[in-house]
Amino acid sequence: MNTPASNHIQQLIHDSGIFNSKKNSKKSYPNLDFSNDTILITGAAGSIGSELTKQLMHCNYKNLILVDIAESPLYELQQELEHNTSINAEFILLNITEKESLNYLFKTYTPTLVFHTAAYKHVPLMETNPYEAVKLNIIGTKLLADLSIKYQVKKFVFISTDKAVNPISVMGMSKQIAEHYLLNLNNQNKTKFIVTRFGNIFGSNGSVVPLFINQINSGKPITVTDKNISRYFICKHKACSLILEISAFKNFERPVFTFNMGNPIKILDLAKVLITFYNEDINIEITKVRPGEKLHEEILASNETLVPTTHKDIMQVKNKNDESNNILNLEELLKITPFQPASEIKMTLKKYI
């Protein structure tokens, strides 16, 4: 199996290091200067948050504030980094939807740079738990943004997703609404809000790659939801390196960025390549597309176009229409309760799309 698609998949496997215990041994790291910045990372124990943290270990920075609501993953990150005696970091258990706790955090540490990676990301799960998607992905983002303005954060980098483009899922809608809220804060405040929008992190926790590997290891058939379904993929090391590069940009015209991820990959092709790594006689079963899933994701809406930057793997997303500078009114979303039917909450979300 030697096609452009399989070569792309094998390169992602190599770059992600999922079959290599020394996966970080030959990686290059950004050498950026954040020596005047106190950096806050939400979702610090997640795939993106933890990788950003590890890459920042190779940069100059003033202080790191690592926030997560998940106790065990945050503890594991703390243990992983404890050998690094030069690390200047605080590990803080905190729910970013709790206003008083979040306000105290900003007041105590006064961050100057925020990387907001915390989010609910699983599409089918958010279809049945839309209140939680609204609470974290939208309201949590709003709280962080509002406090960033209050405490004069210089830059706020939001980790978005291609699922926010022409969304049909609760998760995608919640991320698009969060994008719009942040972008409408620009030009009205000193805080600069930046959106990075990209596809699936290859091999991340809870994603399709570890699912397929678990199915292979247990001798079960690999389940693919549709023979034509495809996704954009990027390895977390590259994604986080590019996020850090963007955060260090001094001048740029447009605040939305996306990355060079190559062509979308068919999930069926991904399953076939993984099977060859194990030399196992594993069957592939085609099931059905799950609630909220699209056959194909997009990185641009119909009113958007790509503009190159000085970095070959980073593109700016230009809105062809006049962009609104009015602050997005989230009043109706703020009134959503956990007792409302999922269908009713989704209808409310659609009003903002």
C-alpha positions as CSV (number, residue, x, y, z in Angstrom):
1,M,0.0,0.0,0.0
2,N,2.0,2.9,-1.3
3,T,-0.3,5.8,-2.3
4,P,-0.2,9.5,-1.5
5,A,-2.9,8.9,1.1
6,S,-1.0,6.0,2.8
7,N,2.2,8.0,2.7
8,H,0.5,10.9,4.4
9,I,-0.9,8.6,7.1
10,Q,2.5,6.9,7.7
11,Q,4.1,10.4,8.1
12,L,1.5,11.3,10.7
13,I,2.2,8.0,12.5
14,H,5.9,8.7,12.5
15,D,5.4,12.4,13.6
16,S,3.0,11.5,16.4
17,G,5.3,8.8,17.8
18,I,2.4,6.5,18.7
19,F,4.5,3.4,18.0
20,N,7.8,4.8,19.3
21,S,8.5,5.0,23.1
22,K,11.2,7.7,22.4
23,K,8.7,9.8,20.4
24,N,10.1,13.1,21.6
25,S,13.8,12.4,21.2
26,K,14.2,13.9,17.7
27,K,11.7,16.6,17.7
28,S,12.5,20.3,17.2
29,Y,11.1,22.9,19.6
30,P,10.4,26.5,19.1
31,N,12.8,28.9,20.6
32,L,10.5,31.9,21.4
33,D,10.9,34.6,24.0
34,F,8.0,34.9,26.4
35,S,10.3,36.2,29.2
36,N,7.9,39.0,30.1
37,D,4.8,36.9,30.1
38,T,2.8,35.0,32.7
39,I,1.1,32.4,30.6
40,L,-2.2,30.8,31.5
41,I,-3.2,27.5,29.8
42,T,-6.7,26.2,30.3
43,G,-7.2,22.5,29.8
44,A,-3.5,22.1,30.6
45,A,-3.7,18.4,31.1
46,G,-5.3,17.7,27.7
47,S,-3.6,16.8,24.5
48,I,-3.0,20.3,23.3
49,G,-2.6,22.0,26.7
50,S,0.0,19.5,27.9
51,E,2.0,19.6,24.6
52,L,2.0,23.5,24.7
53,T,3.3,23.2,28.3
54,K,6.1,20.9,27.3
55,Q,7.1,23.0,24.3
56,L,7.1,26.1,26.5
57,M,9.8,24.4,28.6
58,H,12.1,25.1,25.7
59,C,11.3,28.8,25.7
60,N,11.9,31.7,28.0
61,Y,8.8,32.6,30.1
62,K,8.1,34.4,33.3
63,N,5.6,32.0,34.8
64,L,3.2,29.2,33.8
65,I,-0.3,28.9,35.3
66,L,-1.6,25.4,34.3
67,V,-5.3,25.0,34.9
68,D,-7.5,21.9,34.5
69,I,-10.6,20.4,36.1
70,A,-9.4,16.8,35.7
71,E,-7.4,15.9,38.9
72,S,-5.6,12.8,37.8
73,P,-4.4,14.1,34.4
74,L,-3.2,17.3,36.0
75,Y,-1.3,15.3,38.6
76,E,0.3,13.1,35.9
77,L,1.4,16.3,34.1
78,Q,2.9,17.6,37.3
79,Q,4.7,14.4,37.9
80,E,6.0,14.3,34.4
81,L,7.5,17.7,34.7
82,E,8.8,17.6,38.3
83,H,12.2,16.4,37.1
84,N,12.6,19.8,35.4
85,T,14.0,21.9,38.2
86,S,13.9,25.1,36.1
87,I,10.1,25.0,35.6
88,N,8.3,27.9,37.2
89,A,4.7,26.7,37.1
90,E,1.5,26.5,39.2
91,F,-0.8,23.5,38.8
92,I,-4.3,24.6,39.7
93,L,-7.5,22.5,39.8
94,L,-10.2,24.9,38.7
95,N,-13.5,24.9,36.8
96,I,-13.4,27.7,34.3
97,T,-17.2,28.1,34.4
98,E,-17.0,29.2,38.0
99,K,-16.8,33.0,37.8
100,E,-15.5,33.7,41.4
101,S,-12.7,31.1,41.2
102,L,-11.7,32.3,37.8
103,N,-11.7,36.0,38.9
104,Y,-9.5,35.1,41.9
105,L,-7.1,33.3,39.5
106,F,-6.8,36.4,37.3
107,K,-6.5,38.7,40.2
108,T,-3.8,36.6,41.9
109,Y,-1.6,35.7,38.9
110,T,-2.4,38.5,36.4
111,P,-1.6,36.5,33.2
112,T,-0.5,38.4,30.1
113,L,-1.0,35.6,27.6
114,V,-3.8,33.1,27.6
115,F,-4.0,29.8,25.7
116,H,-7.6,28.6,25.9
117,T,-7.6,24.9,25.1
118,A,-10.2,23.6,27.5
119,A,-13.3,22.4,25.7
120,Y,-15.7,19.5,25.3
121,K,-14.8,18.0,22.0
122,H,-16.6,14.7,21.4
123,V,-19.3,15.3,18.8
124,P,-21.9,12.5,19.6
125,L,-21.5,13.0,23.4
126,M,-22.3,16.7,23.1
127,E,-25.4,15.9,21.0
128,T,-26.9,14.2,24.1
129,N,-25.3,16.7,26.6
130,P,-25.7,20.1,24.9
131,Y,-26.1,22.0,28.1
132,E,-22.5,21.0,29.1
133,A,-21.2,22.1,25.7
134,V,-22.9,25.5,26.1
135,K,-21.7,25.9,29.6
136,L,-18.0,25.1,28.9
137,N,-17.4,25.9,25.2
138,I,-19.4,29.1,25.2
139,I,-20.0,30.5,28.7
140,G,-16.6,29.3,30.0
141,T,-14.9,31.0,27.0
142,K,-17.0,34.2,27.6
143,L,-15.9,34.3,31.3
144,L,-12.2,33.9,30.3
145,A,-12.4,36.6,27.6
146,D,-14.2,39.1,29.8
147,L,-11.7,38.6,32.6
148,S,-8.9,38.8,30.1
149,I,-10.1,42.3,29.2
150,K,-10.6,43.3,32.8
151,Y,-7.1,42.3,33.8
152,Q,-5.5,43.6,30.6
153,V,-4.2,40.3,29.1
154,K,-2.2,41.2,26.0
155,K,-3.1,38.2,23.8
156,F,-5.8,35.5,24.1
157,V,-5.3,32.5,21.8
158,F,-8.4,30.3,21.3
159,I,-8.1,26.7,20.1
160,S,-11.0,26.1,17.7
161,T,-11.8,23.3,15.3
162,D,-12.8,22.7,11.7
163,K,-16.1,21.5,13.1
164,A,-16.9,25.1,13.7
165,V,-17.2,25.7,9.9
166,N,-20.7,25.2,8.6
167,P,-21.5,23.3,11.8
168,I,-24.3,20.7,12.1
169,S,-23.3,19.4,15.6
170,V,-23.8,20.9,19.0
171,M,-20.0,20.8,19.5
172,G,-19.3,22.6,16.2
173,M,-22.0,25.2,16.9
174,S,-20.7,25.9,20.3
175,K,-17.2,26.5,19.0
176,Q,-18.4,28.7,16.2
177,I,-20.4,30.9,18.6
178,A,-17.3,31.1,20.9
179,E,-15.2,32.2,17.8
180,H,-17.7,34.9,17.0
181,Y,-17.9,36.2,20.5
182,L,-14.1,36.5,20.8
183,L,-13.6,38.1,17.3
184,N,-16.2,40.7,18.0
185,L,-14.2,41.8,21.1
186,N,-11.3,42.8,18.9
187,N,-10.8,46.5,18.0
188,Q,-12.7,47.5,21.1
189,N,-10.2,46.4,23.7
190,K,-6.5,46.3,24.3
191,T,-6.6,42.5,24.5
192,K,-6.0,40.8,21.1
193,F,-8.1,37.8,20.5
194,I,-6.7,35.2,18.1
195,V,-8.4,32.0,16.8
196,T,-6.5,29.0,15.6
197,R,-8.7,26.6,13.7
198,F,-7.5,23.1,12.7
199,G,-8.6,19.4,12.3
200,N,-8.2,16.3,14.5
201,I,-5.1,15.8,16.5
202,F,-3.6,12.5,15.3
203,G,-3.5,10.0,18.2
204,S,-5.0,12.3,20.8
205,N,-6.9,10.8,23.8
206,G,-10.3,9.7,22.9
207,S,-9.8,10.0,19.2
208,V,-10.2,7.5,16.4
209,V,-6.5,6.3,16.3
210,P,-6.3,4.9,19.9
211,L,-9.8,3.5,19.4
212,F,-8.6,1.6,16.3
213,I,-5.5,0.4,18.1
214,N,-7.6,-0.9,21.0
215,Q,-9.8,-2.7,18.6
216,I,-6.9,-4.3,16.9
217,N,-5.2,-5.3,20.2
218,S,-8.4,-7.0,21.4
219,G,-8.9,-8.8,18.1
220,K,-12.1,-7.0,17.3
221,P,-13.1,-5.7,13.9
222,I,-12.3,-2.0,13.3
223,T,-15.5,0.0,13.0
224,V,-15.6,2.7,10.4
225,T,-18.8,4.8,10.3
226,D,-18.9,5.3,6.5
227,K,-16.6,4.1,3.8
228,N,-16.3,7.7,2.4
229,I,-15.9,9.6,5.7
230,S,-12.8,11.7,5.9
231,R,-11.1,14.1,8.3
232,Y,-8.2,16.6,8.4
233,F,-5.4,15.5,10.7
234,I,-2.4,17.1,12.3
235,C,0.1,15.8,14.9
236,K,-0.1,17.6,18.2
237,H,3.6,18.5,18.2
238,K,3.3,20.4,14.9
239,A,-0.1,22.0,15.9
240,C,1.3,23.3,19.2
241,S,4.5,24.6,17.6
242,L,2.4,26.6,15.1
243,I,0.1,27.9,17.9
244,L,3.2,29.2,19.8
245,E,4.5,30.7,16.6
246,I,1.2,32.6,16.0
247,S,1.1,33.8,19.6
248,A,4.5,35.4,19.0
249,F,3.4,37.2,15.8
250,K,3.8,40.9,16.3
251,N,1.8,42.2,13.3
252,F,-1.0,40.5,11.4
253,E,-4.1,41.8,9.7
254,R,-6.6,39.0,10.5
255,P,-7.1,37.2,13.8
256,V,-8.1,33.8,12.5
257,F,-5.5,31.3,11.5
258,T,-5.4,27.7,10.1
259,F,-2.6,25.3,9.3
260,N,-1.3,23.3,6.4
261,M,-2.7,19.8,7.2
262,G,-2.4,18.3,3.8
263,N,-5.4,16.6,2.2
264,P,-8.2,15.1,4.3
265,I,-7.7,11.4,5.1
266,K,-10.3,8.8,4.5
267,I,-10.9,7.0,7.8
268,L,-11.1,3.7,5.9
269,D,-7.6,4.3,4.6
270,L,-6.4,5.1,8.1
271,A,-7.8,1.8,9.4
272,K,-6.1,-0.2,6.6
273,V,-2.7,1.4,7.2
274,L,-3.0,0.7,11.0
275,I,-3.8,-2.9,10.3
276,T,-0.6,-3.3,8.2
277,F,1.5,-2.1,11.2
278,Y,0.3,-5.0,13.2
279,N,0.3,-7.6,10.4
280,E,-3.0,-8.8,11.9
281,D,-5.9,-10.4,10.0
282,I,-8.4,-7.8,11.2
283,N,-11.8,-7.1,9.6
284,I,-13.2,-3.7,9.0
285,E,-16.9,-3.2,9.6
286,I,-18.8,-0.2,8.1
287,T,-21.4,0.9,10.7
288,K,-23.2,4.3,10.3
289,V,-22.5,8.0,10.8
290,R,-23.1,9.0,14.4
291,P,-25.3,11.8,15.6
292,G,-23.8,15.2,14.8
293,E,-21.1,13.9,12.5
294,K,-20.5,15.1,8.9
295,L,-19.0,13.0,6.2
296,H,-16.4,15.7,5.5
297,E,-15.1,18.6,7.5
298,E,-14.1,22.0,6.0
299,I,-11.6,24.6,7.1
300,L,-13.3,27.5,5.4
301,A,-16.8,28.8,5.2
302,S,-18.2,30.0,1.8
303,N,-17.5,33.7,2.8
304,E,-13.9,33.0,3.7
305,T,-10.6,32.6,1.8
306,L,-7.0,31.8,2.7
307,V,-4.2,34.3,2.8
308,P,-0.6,33.1,3.2
309,T,1.7,34.3,5.9
310,T,5.5,34.4,6.2
311,H,5.3,30.8,7.7
312,K,4.7,28.1,5.0
313,D,2.4,26.1,7.3
314,I,0.3,29.0,8.7
315,M,-2.5,30.7,6.8
316,Q,-4.7,33.6,7.7
317,V,-8.4,33.2,7.2
318,K,-10.0,36.2,5.5
319,N,-13.7,37.0,5.8
320,K,-14.9,38.3,2.4
321,N,-17.7,40.2,4.0
322,D,-17.5,43.2,6.3
323,E,-16.9,41.8,9.8
324,S,-19.1,42.9,12.6
325,N,-17.5,44.6,15.6
326,N,-20.7,44.4,17.8
327,I,-20.3,42.3,20.9
328,L,-22.3,39.1,20.5
329,N,-25.3,39.0,22.8
330,L,-25.4,35.6,24.5
331,E,-28.4,36.4,26.7
332,E,-30.5,33.6,25.4
333,L,-27.7,31.0,25.8
334,L,-27.0,32.3,29.3
335,K,-30.6,31.3,30.2
336,I,-30.3,27.7,29.1
337,T,-30.8,25.2,31.9
338,P,-29.7,21.5,32.3
339,F,-33.4,20.5,32.4
340,Q,-34.2,21.6,28.9
341,P,-34.5,18.9,26.2
342,A,-31.4,18.5,24.0
343,S,-33.4,19.3,20.9
344,E,-34.6,22.6,22.4
345,I,-31.1,23.6,23.3
346,K,-29.8,22.8,19.8
347,M,-32.6,24.9,18.3
348,T,-31.4,27.8,20.5
349,L,-27.8,27.3,19.3
350,K,-28.9,27.3,15.6
351,K,-30.2,30.9,16.1
352,Y,-26.6,32.1,16.6
353,I,-25.2,30.3,13.5
